[in-house]
Amino acid sequence: NGSALLGIVIAPHADANVHGEILSIANDLKDKLNAIVGTTGFTVVTQPTGAPSGISLGIHGDFPGSGWPYQGFFRPQDLYVGGAIRPERLSLQEEYVLRTPEGSNRVIVAGASVDGLRHAVWDLLKRVGYRHYFQTSKWEVIPSQPSLALNLAIHEKPAFAARMVSFDQTYWNEPGYQLTDTAEADAWLKHNRLNNANTLTPTTTYGQVIRNWERQYARPFPLAL
């Protein structure tokens, strides 16, 4: 009823960059939950030892020896078969789980990597009603849920390793929006789980298709005028 009953817990990390990214993800969750519930009571703490309580955020390798149920669950580096990368396994890096263990007052937000954890947080927020339709803050929908409750058993990984939705920004003329300011567009991509870990350059790929065709048929590829 307008108060935070659970804290947000993260593990320490030897890599300062990784820890900084996870702390940023946890703070995003904290800020949105505070806005949704109508409180300032959600906080983020780093827990060095013991089983995490409350809302635990973790990646592959976090909370060792604590009984955290997703220790060793993910295989983000399992990309190779016979020494070659298998493209269908690229999405393992972005795999995540959202779970509320039965009979406990806990929420587990677990990702195979920093990218997977980031997706998990924004998926959780989507499931409680948060939306960000276009790239400015005016298009954010932050629901009011003073008595927020969760019942989650989600295990996700992307169907496509590379994902992108784009539009012609020259036609986006909302007052105050600057084409040169990418911060709002980057936030919109993050909130919609489009800032994927794997990149694909279609023009380069298609160019290789053309070159292969020309070698096979020994003539120029028929391009439209």
MIDOSE-1310 file (N, C-alpha, C; in nm, 2 decimals, decimal comma, always signed):
residues 225
ngsa	+0,08/-0,12/+0,00/+0,00/+0,00/+0,00/+0,09/+0,13/+0,00; +0,16/+0,15/-0,11/+0,24/+0,26/-0,12/+0,37/+0,26/-0,05; +0,41/+0,14/-0,01/+0,54/+0,12/+0,06/+0,62/+0,01/+0,00; +0,75/+0,01/+0,02/+0,84/-0,10/-0,04/+0,86/-0,20/+0,07
llgi	+0,82/-0,32/+0,05/+0,84/-0,43/+0,14/+0,97/-0,51/+0,12; +1,03/-0,50/-0,01/+1,15/-0,57/-0,04/+1,25/-0,48/-0,09; +1,38/-0,51/-0,06/+1,49/-0,43/-0,11/+1,55/-0,50/-0,24; +1,63/-0,43/-0,31/+1,69/-0,48/-0,43/+1,84/-0,52/-0,40
viap	+1,87/-0,64/-0,43/+2,00/-0,69/-0,38/+2,09/-0,73/-0,51; +2,21/-0,69/-0,51/+2,31/-0,73/-0,61/+2,43/-0,79/-0,55; +2,51/-0,86/-0,62/+2,63/-0,92/-0,57/+2,75/-0,83/-0,60; +2,86/-0,84/-0,53/+2,98/-0,77/-0,57/+3,05/-0,83/-0,69
hada	+3,13/-0,75/-0,76/+3,20/-0,80/-0,88/+3,34/-0,75/-0,88; +3,43/-0,84/-0,91/+3,57/-0,80/-0,92/+3,59/-0,70/-1,03; +3,52/-0,71/-1,14/+3,53/-0,62/-1,25/+3,45/-0,50/-1,23; +3,51/-0,38/-1,21/+3,44/-0,26/-1,17/+3,34/-0,22/-1,28
nvhg	+3,37/-0,25/-1,41/+3,28/-0,21/-1,52/+3,16/-0,29/-1,51; +3,17/-0,42/-1,49/+3,05/-0,51/-1,48/+2,97/-0,47/-1,36; +3,03/-0,44/-1,25/+2,96/-0,40/-1,13/+2,88/-0,27/-1,15; +2,95/-0,18/-1,22/+2,89/-0,05/-1,25/+2,76/-0,06/-1,34
eils	+2,77/-0,15/-1,44/+2,66/-0,18/-1,53/+2,54/-0,24/-1,45; +2,57/-0,34/-1,37/+2,47/-0,40/-1,29/+2,40/-0,31/-1,19; +2,49/-0,23/-1,13/+2,43/-0,12/-1,03/+2,34/-0,03/-1,11; +2,38/+0,01/-1,23/+2,29/+0,10/-1,31/+2,16/+0,03/-1,34
iand	+2,16/-0,10/-1,38/+2,04/-0,17/-1,41/+1,95/-0,18/-1,28; +2,01/-0,21/-1,17/+1,94/-0,21/-1,04/+1,88/-0,08/-1,00; +1,95/+0,03/-1,03/+1,89/+0,16/-1,00/+1,78/+0,20/-1,10; +1,79/+0,15/-1,22/+1,67/+0,17/-1,31/+1,55/+0,10/-1,26
lkdk	+1,56/-0,02/-1,21/+1,45/-0,09/-1,15/+1,40/-0,02/-1,02; +1,49/+0,02/-0,94/+1,45/+0,10/-0,82/+1,37/+0,22/-0,85; +1,42/+0,30/-0,95/+1,35/+0,42/-0,98/+1,21/+0,40/-1,04; +1,20/+0,30/-1,13/+1,07/+0,27/-1,19/+0,97/+0,21/-1,08
lnai	+1,02/+0,12/-1,00/+0,93/+0,06/-0,89/+0,89/+0,17/-0,80; +0,97/+0,26/-0,76/+0,93/+0,37/-0,67/+0,83/+0,46/-0,74; +0,84/+0,48/-0,87/+0,74/+0,56/-0,94/+0,61/+0,49/-0,95; +0,61/+0,36/-0,97/+0,49/+0,28/-0,99/+0,42/+0,26/-0,86
vgtt	+0,49/+0,23/-0,75/+0,42/+0,21/-0,62/+0,39/+0,34/-0,55; +0,46/+0,45/-0,59/+0,44/+0,58/-0,53/+0,51/+0,59/-0,39; +0,64/+0,56/-0,39/+0,72/+0,56/-0,27/+0,86/+0,60/-0,31; +0,94/+0,61/-0,20/+1,09/+0,62/-0,22/+1,16/+0,51/-0,15
gftv	+1,08/+0,41/-0,11/+1,14/+0,31/-0,02/+1,22/+0,20/-0,08; +1,21/+0,18/-0,22/+1,30/+0,08/-0,28/+1,44/+0,13/-0,28; +1,53/+0,04/-0,24/+1,67/+0,08/-0,23/+1,75/-0,04/-0,29; +1,88/-0,01/-0,33/+1,97/-0,11/-0,38/+2,08/-0,13/-0,28
vtqp	+2,11/-0,26/-0,25/+2,23/-0,29/-0,16/+2,31/-0,40/-0,23; +2,44/-0,39/-0,20/+2,53/-0,50/-0,25/+2,56/-0,59/-0,13; +2,53/-0,72/-0,16/+2,54/-0,82/-0,05/+2,66/-0,91/-0,08; +2,77/-0,90/+0,00/+2,89/-0,98/-0,04/+2,87/-1,13/-0,01
tgap	+2,80/-1,17/+0,09/+2,79/-1,32/+0,13/+2,64/-1,35/+0,16; +2,62/-1,48/+0,16/+2,48/-1,53/+0,20/+2,38/-1,53/+0,09; +2,28/-1,60/+0,11/+2,17/-1,61/+0,01/+2,10/-1,48/+0,00; +2,08/-1,42/-0,12/+2,01/-1,29/-0,13/+1,86/-1,30/-0,10
sgis	+1,81/-1,20/-0,04/+1,67/-1,20/-0,01/+1,60/-1,09/-0,09; +1,47/-1,06/-0,08/+1,41/-0,95/-0,15/+1,41/-0,98/-0,30; +1,44/-0,87/-0,37/+1,45/-0,88/-0,52/+1,60/-0,89/-0,55; +1,64/-1,01/-0,59/+1,78/-1,04/-0,62/+1,81/-1,03/-0,77
lgih	+1,91/-0,95/-0,80/+1,95/-0,93/-0,94/+2,08/-1,00/-0,96; +2,10/-1,09/-1,05/+2,23/-1,15/-1,07/+2,25/-1,21/-1,21; +2,38/-1,23/-1,24/+2,42/-1,28/-1,37/+2,50/-1,41/-1,34; +2,53/-1,48/-1,45/+2,61/-1,60/-1,44/+2,73/-1,58/-1,35
gdfp	+2,74/-1,66/-1,25/+2,86/-1,66/-1,16/+2,83/-1,58/-1,03; +2,72/-1,51/-1,02/+2,69/-1,43/-0,90/+2,64/-1,52/-0,78; +2,65/-1,47/-0,66/+2,61/-1,53/-0,54/+2,66/-1,68/-0,53; +2,79/-1,70/-0,54/+2,84/-1,84/-0,54/+2,82/-1,90/-0,39
gsgw	+2,79/-2,03/-0,39/+2,78/-2,10/-0,26/+2,67/-2,05/-0,17; +2,57/-1,98/-0,22/+2,47/-1,92/-0,14/+2,34/-1,99/-0,15; +2,33/-2,09/-0,24/+2,20/-2,15/-0,26/+2,11/-2,08/-0,36; +2,17/-1,97/-0,42/+2,09/-1,90/-0,52/+2,06/-1,99/-0,63
pyqg	+1,93/-2,01/-0,67/+1,89/-2,12/-0,76/+1,94/-2,12/-0,90; +1,99/-2,00/-0,94/+2,04/-1,99/-1,08/+2,19/-1,98/-1,09; +2,26/-2,02/-0,99/+2,40/-2,04/-0,99/+2,44/-2,16/-1,09; +2,51/-2,13/-1,19/+2,54/-2,23/-1,29/+2,43/-2,27/-1,39
ffrp	+2,32/-2,20/-1,38/+2,21/-2,24/-1,47/+2,23/-2,20/-1,62; +2,30/-2,08/-1,63/+2,32/-2,03/-1,77/+2,45/-2,07/-1,83; +2,46/-2,07/-1,96/+2,58/-2,11/-2,04/+2,61/-2,00/-2,14; +2,64/-1,88/-2,10/+2,65/-1,77/-2,20/+2,77/-1,79/-2,29
qdly	+2,87/-1,86/-2,25/+2,98/-1,88/-2,34/+2,98/-2,01/-2,42; +2,86/-2,08/-2,42/+2,85/-2,21/-2,49/+2,81/-2,18/-2,63; +2,90/-2,12/-2,71/+2,86/-2,07/-2,84/+2,93/-2,16/-2,95; +3,02/-2,25/-2,91/+3,10/-2,32/-3,01/+3,06/-2,47/-3,02
vgga	+3,07/-2,52/-3,13/+3,05/-2,66/-3,16/+3,16/-2,70/-3,26; +3,25/-2,79/-3,22/+3,36/-2,83/-3,30/+3,45/-2,71/-3,34; +3,47/-2,61/-3,25/+3,55/-2,50/-3,27/+3,49/-2,39/-3,36; +3,37/-2,40/-3,40/+3,30/-2,30/-3,48/+3,18/-2,25/-3,40
irpe	+3,16/-2,12/-3,42/+3,04/-2,05/-3,36/+2,91/-2,10/-3,42; +2,82/-2,14/-3,34/+2,68/-2,18/-3,39/+2,59/-2,06/-3,37; +2,55/-2,00/-3,48/+2,47/-1,87/-3,48/+2,34/-1,89/-3,39; +2,28/-2,01/-3,39/+2,16/-2,02/-3,31/+2,18/-2,02/-3,16
rlsl	+2,31/-2,02/-3,12/+2,34/-2,01/-2,98/+2,38/-1,87/-2,93; +2,38/-1,78/-3,02/+2,42/-1,64/-2,98/+2,32/-1,59/-2,88; +2,20/-1,63/-2,89/+2,10/-1,57/-2,79/+2,12/-1,62/-2,65; +2,20/-1,72/-2,63/+2,23/-1,77/-2,49/+2,29/-1,66/-2,41
qeey	+2,35/-1,56/-2,47/+2,41/-1,45/-2,39/+2,30/-1,35/-2,34; +2,18/-1,36/-2,39/+2,07/-1,27/-2,35/+1,96/-1,35/-2,28; +1,98/-1,47/-2,24/+1,88/-1,55/-2,18/+1,86/-1,49/-2,04; +1,74/-1,51/-1,99/+1,71/-1,46/-1,85/+1,59/-1,53/-1,79
vlrt	+1,58/-1,52/-1,66/+1,47/-1,58/-1,58/+1,41/-1,47/-1,49; +1,28/-1,48/-1,48/+1,20/-1,40/-1,38/+1,12/-1,50/-1,29; +1,14/-1,50/-1,16/+1,08/-1,61/-1,08/+1,04/-1,56/-0,94; +0,93/-1,59/-0,90/+0,89/-1,57/-0,76/+0,87/-1,71/-0,69
pegs	+0,97/-1,76/-0,62/+0,97/-1,89/-0,57/+0,84/-1,91/-0,48; +0,78/-2,02/-0,49/+0,66/-2,05/-0,42/+0,68/-2,06/-0,27; +0,60/-1,99/-0,19/+0,61/-1,99/-0,05/+0,71/-1,90/+0,01; +0,76/-1,81/-0,08/+0,87/-1,71/-0,03/+0,82/-1,57/-0,07
nrvi	+0,89/-1,48/+0,00/+0,86/-1,34/-0,03/+0,99/-1,28/-0,10; +1,01/-1,35/-0,22/+1,13/-1,32/-0,29/+1,10/-1,31/-0,44; +1,18/-1,23/-0,51/+1,17/-1,21/-0,66/+1,31/-1,23/-0,71; +1,33/-1,32/-0,80/+1,46/-1,35/-0,86/+1,46/-1,30/-1,00
vaga	+1,56/-1,21/-1,03/+1,58/-1,15/-1,16/+1,72/-1,19/-1,21; +1,73/-1,29/-1,30/+1,86/-1,35/-1,33/+1,88/-1,35/-1,48; +2,00/-1,31/-1,52/+2,04/-1,31/-1,66/+2,17/-1,38/-1,68; +2,19/-1,43/-1,80/+2,31/-1,50/-1,84/+2,43/-1,40/-1,84
svdg	+2,40/-1,28/-1,87/+2,50/-1,18/-1,88/+2,44/-1,04/-1,84; +2,52/-0,94/-1,85/+2,47/-0,80/-1,82/+2,35/-0,77/-1,91; +2,37/-0,81/-2,04/+2,26/-0,78/-2,14/+2,13/-0,86/-2,10; +2,15/-0,99/-2,06/+2,03/-1,07/-2,02/+1,96/-1,01/-1,90
lrha	+2,04/-0,96/-1,80/+1,98/-0,91/-1,68/+1,91/-0,78/-1,72; +1,97/-0,69/-1,80/+1,90/-0,57/-1,84/+1,76/-0,60/-1,91; +1,76/-0,70/-2,00/+1,63/-0,74/-2,06/+1,53/-0,79/-1,95; +1,58/-0,86/-1,86/+1,50/-0,92/-1,75/+1,43/-0,81/-1,67
vwdl	+1,50/-0,71/-1,64/+1,44/-0,60/-1,56/+1,34/-0,52/-1,64; +1,36/-0,50/-1,77/+1,26/-0,42/-1,85/+1,14/-0,51/-1,88; +1,16/-0,64/-1,89/+1,05/-0,74/-1,91/+0,96/-0,74/-1,78; +1,03/-0,74/-1,67/+0,95/-0,74/-1,54/+0,87/-0,61/-1,54
lkrv	+0,93/-0,50/-1,57/+0,85/-0,37/-1,56/+0,74/-0,37/-1,66; +0,76/-0,43/-1,78/+0,65/-0,44/-1,88/+0,54/-0,52/-1,82; +0,57/-0,63/-1,75/+0,46/-0,71/-1,70/+0,38/-0,65/-1,59; +0,43/-0,54/-1,53/+0,35/-0,47/-1,43/+0,29/-0,34/-1,49
gyrh	+0,30/-0,33/-1,63/+0,23/-0,22/-1,69/+0,31/-0,11/-1,75; +0,44/-0,11/-1,73/+0,52/+0,00/-1,79/+0,53/-0,01/-1,94; +0,53/+0,10/-2,01/+0,54/+0,10/-2,15/+0,62/+0,23/-2,19; +0,70/+0,21/-2,30/+0,77/+0,33/-2,36/+0,75/+0,32/-2,51
yfqt	+0,65/+0,39/-2,56/+0,61/+0,37/-2,70/+0,70/+0,43/-2,81; +0,74/+0,56/-2,78/+0,83/+0,62/-2,87/+0,95/+0,68/-2,79; +1,05/+0,75/-2,85/+1,17/+0,77/-2,79/+1,18/+0,88/-2,69; +1,08/+0,96/-2,67/+1,09/+1,07/-2,57/+1,01/+1,03/-2,45
skwe	+1,04/+1,10/-2,34/+0,98/+1,06/-2,21/+0,83/+1,09/-2,21; +0,78/+1,17/-2,30/+0,64/+1,20/-2,31/+0,56/+1,07/-2,35; +0,63/+0,97/-2,41/+0,56/+0,85/-2,45/+0,58/+0,74/-2,36; +0,63/+0,77/-2,24/+0,64/+0,66/-2,13/+0,51/+0,65/-2,06
vips	+0,47/+0,53/-2,03/+0,35/+0,50/-1,95/+0,40/+0,44/-1,82; +0,38/+0,51/-1,71/+0,42/+0,46/-1,58/+0,29/+0,43/-1,50; +0,25/+0,31/-1,48/+0,12/+0,28/-1,41/+0,13/+0,32/-1,26; +0,02/+0,33/-1,20/+0,01/+0,35/-1,06/-0,04/+0,22/-0,99
qpsl	+0,05/+0,15/-0,92/+0,01/+0,03/-0,85/+0,06/+0,03/-0,71; -0,01/+0,10/-0,62/+0,04/+0,11/-0,48/+0,05/-0,03/-0,41; -0,03/-0,12/-0,45/-0,03/-0,26/-0,39/+0,02/-0,36/-0,49; +0,15/-0,34/-0,54/+0,20/-0,42/-0,64/+0,24/-0,56/-0,59
alnl	+0,19/-0,66/-0,66/+0,23/-0,80/-0,63/+0,27/-0,87/-0,76; +0,36/-0,97/-0,74/+0,42/-1,04/-0,86/+0,40/-1,19/-0,84; +0,37/-1,25/-0,95/+0,37/-1,40/-0,96/+0,43/-1,44/-1,09; +0,56/-1,47/-1,09/+0,64/-1,49/-1,21/+0,70/-1,63/-1,22
aihe	+0,70/-1,68/-1,34/+0,77/-1,80/-1,37/+0,81/-1,79/-1,52; +0,91/-1,71/-1,55/+0,94/-1,67/-1,69/+1,08/-1,71/-1,72; +1,10/-1,78/-1,83/+1,23/-1,82/-1,89/+1,24/-1,78/-2,03; +1,32/-1,68/-2,07/+1,32/-1,62/-2,20/+1,46/-1,62/-2,26
kpaf	+1,47/-1,63/-2,39/+1,58/-1,59/-2,47/+1,53/-1,54/-2,60; +1,61/-1,45/-2,67/+1,56/-1,39/-2,79/+1,54/-1,50/-2,90; +1,43/-1,49/-2,98/+1,42/-1,57/-3,10/+1,51/-1,53/-3,21; +1,55/-1,40/-3,21/+1,65/-1,35/-3,31/+1,76/-1,29/-3,24
aarm	+1,88/-1,33/-3,27/+2,00/-1,28/-3,20/+2,02/-1,13/-3,23; +1,99/-1,08/-3,34/+2,00/-0,93/-3,37/+1,86/-0,88/-3,40; +1,82/-0,77/-3,33/+1,69/-0,71/-3,35/+1,70/-0,56/-3,35; +1,62/-0,50/-3,44/+1,62/-0,35/-3,45/+1,49/-0,30/-3,51
vsfd	+1,44/-0,20/-3,45/+1,33/-0,12/-3,51/+1,37/+0,02/-3,54; +1,36/+0,07/-3,66/+1,41/+0,20/-3,69/+1,30/+0,28/-3,76; +1,32/+0,41/-3,77/+1,23/+0,50/-3,84/+1,31/+0,62/-3,89; +1,25/+0,69/-3,98/+1,32/+0,81/-4,04/+1,30/+0,92/-3,94
qtyw	+1,41/+0,95/-3,87/+1,40/+1,05/-3,77/+1,39/+1,20/-3,82; +1,41/+1,21/-3,95/+1,38/+1,35/-4,01/+1,24/+1,39/-4,00; +1,15/+1,29/-3,98/+1,00/+1,32/-3,97/+0,96/+1,32/-3,82; +1,05/+1,31/-3,73/+1,01/+1,32/-3,59/+1,03/+1,46/-3,54
nepg	+0,93/+1,54/-3,53/+0,94/+1,68/-3,50/+0,87/+1,72/-3,37; +0,87/+1,63/-3,27/+0,82/+1,66/-3,14/+0,90/+1,78/-3,09; +0,83/+1,88/-3,03/+0,90/+2,00/-2,98/+1,01/+1,96/-2,88; +1,12/+2,01/-2,89/+1,23/+1,99/-2,79/+1,32/+1,87/-2,83
yqlt	+1,28/+1,79/-2,93/+1,36/+1,67/-2,96/+1,47/+1,71/-3,05; +1,59/+1,67/-3,02/+1,71/+1,70/-3,11/+1,76/+1,57/-3,17; +1,77/+1,58/-3,30/+1,82/+1,46/-3,38/+1,96/+1,42/-3,33; +2,04/+1,52/-3,29/+2,18/+1,49/-3,25/+2,19/+1,43/-3,11
dtae	+2,08/+1,44/-3,03/+2,08/+1,39/-2,89/+2,03/+1,24/-2,90; +2,12/+1,15/-2,88/+2,08/+1,00/-2,89/+2,04/+0,94/-2,76; +2,05/+1,02/-2,65/+2,03/+0,96/-2,52/+1,88/+0,91/-2,51; +1,79/+0,99/-2,56/+1,65/+0,94/-2,55/+1,62/+0,82/-2,64
adaw	+1,68/+0,82/-2,76/+1,66/+0,71/-2,84/+1,72/+0,58/-2,78; +1,84/+0,60/-2,72/+1,91/+0,48/-2,66/+1,83/+0,43/-2,54; +1,77/+0,52/-2,47/+1,68/+0,47/-2,35/+1,56/+0,40/-2,41; +1,50/+0,45/-2,51/+1,38/+0,38/-2,57/+1,42/+0,24/-2,62
lkhn	+1,54/+0,22/-2,68/+1,58/+0,09/-2,73/+1,60/+0,00/-2,61; +1,66/+0,05/-2,50/+1,69/-0,03/-2,38/+1,56/-0,07/-2,32; +1,46/+0,02/-2,31/+1,34/-0,01/-2,24/+1,25/-0,11/-2,32; +1,28/-0,12/-2,45/+1,21/-0,22/-2,53/+1,29/-0,34/-2,57
rlnn	+1,40/-0,36/-2,50/+1,49/-0,48/-2,52/+1,54/-0,49/-2,66; +1,57/-0,38/-2,72/+1,62/-0,37/-2,86/+1,77/-0,35/-2,87; +1,83/-0,31/-2,75/+1,98/-0,29/-2,75/+2,05/-0,43/-2,74; +2,04/-0,51/-2,84/+2,08/-0,65/-2,83/+2,24/-0,66/-2,83
antl	+2,29/-0,76/-2,78/+2,43/-0,78/-2,77/+2,50/-0,82/-2,90; +2,42/-0,87/-2,99/+2,47/-0,91/-3,12/+2,43/-0,81/-3,23; +2,53/-0,77/-3,31/+2,50/-0,68/-3,42/+2,50/-0,75/-3,56; +2,42/-0,70/-3,65/+2,41/-0,76/-3,78/+2,41/-0,64/-3,88
tptt	+2,50/-0,65/-3,98/+2,51/-0,54/-4,08/+2,45/-0,60/-4,21; +2,32/-0,57/-4,23/+2,25/-0,63/-4,35/+2,32/-0,60/-4,48; +2,37/-0,47/-4,50/+2,42/-0,43/-4,62/+2,55/-0,51/-4,65; +2,63/-0,54/-4,55/+2,75/-0,62/-4,57/+2,71/-0,76/-4,61
tygq	+2,61/-0,82/-4,54/+2,56/-0,95/-4,57/+2,51/-0,96/-4,71; +2,43/-0,87/-4,75/+2,37/-0,87/-4,88/+2,48/-0,86/-4,99; +2,58/-0,77/-4,96/+2,69/-0,75/-5,06/+2,76/-0,88/-5,08; +2,78/-0,97/-4,98/+2,84/-1,09/-4,99/+2,76/-1,19/-5,08
virn	+2,62/-1,18/-5,06/+2,53/-1,27/-5,14/+2,55/-1,23/-5,29; +2,56/-1,10/-5,32/+2,57/-1,06/-5,46/+2,70/-1,11/-5,51; +2,81/-1,09/-5,44/+2,94/-1,14/-5,49/+2,95/-1,29/-5,51; +2,88/-1,37/-5,42/+2,88/-1,51/-5,44/+2,80/-1,55/-5,57
werq	+2,69/-1,48/-5,59/+2,60/-1,50/-5,71/+2,68/-1,47/-5,83; +2,75/-1,36/-5,84/+2,83/-1,32/-5,95/+2,94/-1,42/-5,98; +3,01/-1,48/-5,88/+3,11/-1,58/-5,90/+3,05/-1,71/-5,96; +2,93/-1,74/-5,91/+2,87/-1,87/-5,95/+2,82/-1,86/-6,10
yarp	+2,76/-1,74/-6,13/+2,71/-1,73/-6,27/+2,79/-1,65/-6,37; +2,91/-1,60/-6,32/+3,00/-1,53/-6,40/+2,94/-1,42/-6,48; +2,85/-1,34/-6,42/+2,80/-1,23/-6,48/+2,75/-1,13/-6,37; +2,73/-1,00/-6,41/+2,69/-0,91/-6,30/+2,55/-0,94/-6,24
fpla	+2,54/-0,91/-6,12/+2,41/-0,93/-6,05/+2,31/-0,83/-6,10; +2,18/-0,88/-6,14/+2,08/-0,78/-6,19/+2,02/-0,70/-6,08; +2,07/-0,57/-6,07/+2,02/-0,48/-5,97/+1,91/-0,39/-6,03; +1,82/-0,34/-5,95/+1,71/-0,25/-6,00/+1,77/-0,11/-6,02
l	+1,71/-0,04/-6,12/+1,76/+0,09/-6,15/+1,70/+0,19/-6,05
